[in-house]
Amino acid sequence: MRTAPRPDWTVSAEPYDSPAAVALWRAYYTEVSDRWYQRYESRDTDPAELEREIAADPGDHLAPPGGRLLVGRYRGEPAGMAGVWLADPGTAELTRVYVRGDLRGTGGAALLVAAAEDAARTLGAELLRLDTRTDLVEARALYARLGYTETEAFSDRLYAEHWFSKDLTAGPAELTPPDRSASRRAGAPRPSRTSPR
């Protein structure tokens, strides 16, 4: 059983090339690319490289009939996205999970992932899988909290360092926010809420 949807958030399917989807893709890619370059080279992404890479993957694999792109709106404004596409009959991949930095911690990422799981089921998927990077610790924590388990590598993508999957045949999972109050009381640092991929 799912908890009631958060009233400030709405999620709906949109064309991958809608203005909102394009803007969110740019924001997502800029953030994860800059984060990688800051980690390894102490700099932001070169603007020409950024433009080239964004243009190289417009998201057409997220178009029907084999894919879906979902846009989350917070109080009516585009604020996040998630995409799914069929990798093979019965298996879909989750990609482009992103929530704007100023809205992390409001429940949008969990809602987007749940909507993506529903979209994957509609596409006929029984298994949803994804890959992510080691430095995206917040994303890995989100997926674990939502019932994804780390698996063996299923791809050799350049930046894939961790692979997760979830059995979709069990039905929708309950959406509950994480309890961060205990870790804060214990003096633990407040977790970052970055949630791309």
Secondary structure as GFF3:
##gff-version 3
##sequence-region A 1 197
A	DSSP	beta_strand	9	14	.	.	.	ID=ss1
A	DSSP	alpha_helix	19	41	.	.	.	ID=ss2
A	DSSP	alpha_helix	47	56	.	.	.	ID=ss3
A	DSSP	three_ten_helix	60	62	.	.	.	ID=ss4
A	DSSP	beta_strand	67	74	.	.	.	ID=ss5
A	DSSP	beta_strand	77	88	.	.	.	ID=ss6
A	DSSP	beta_strand	91	99	.	.	.	ID=ss7
A	DSSP	three_ten_helix	101	103	.	.	.	ID=ss8
A	DSSP	alpha_helix	108	122	.	.	.	ID=ss9
A	DSSP	beta_strand	127	132	.	.	.	ID=ss10
A	DSSP	alpha_helix	137	145	.	.	.	ID=ss11
A	DSSP	beta_strand	149	151	.	.	.	ID=ss12
A	DSSP	beta_strand	162	167	.	.	.	ID=ss13
A	DSSP	alpha_helix	181	185	.	.	.	ID=ss14
###
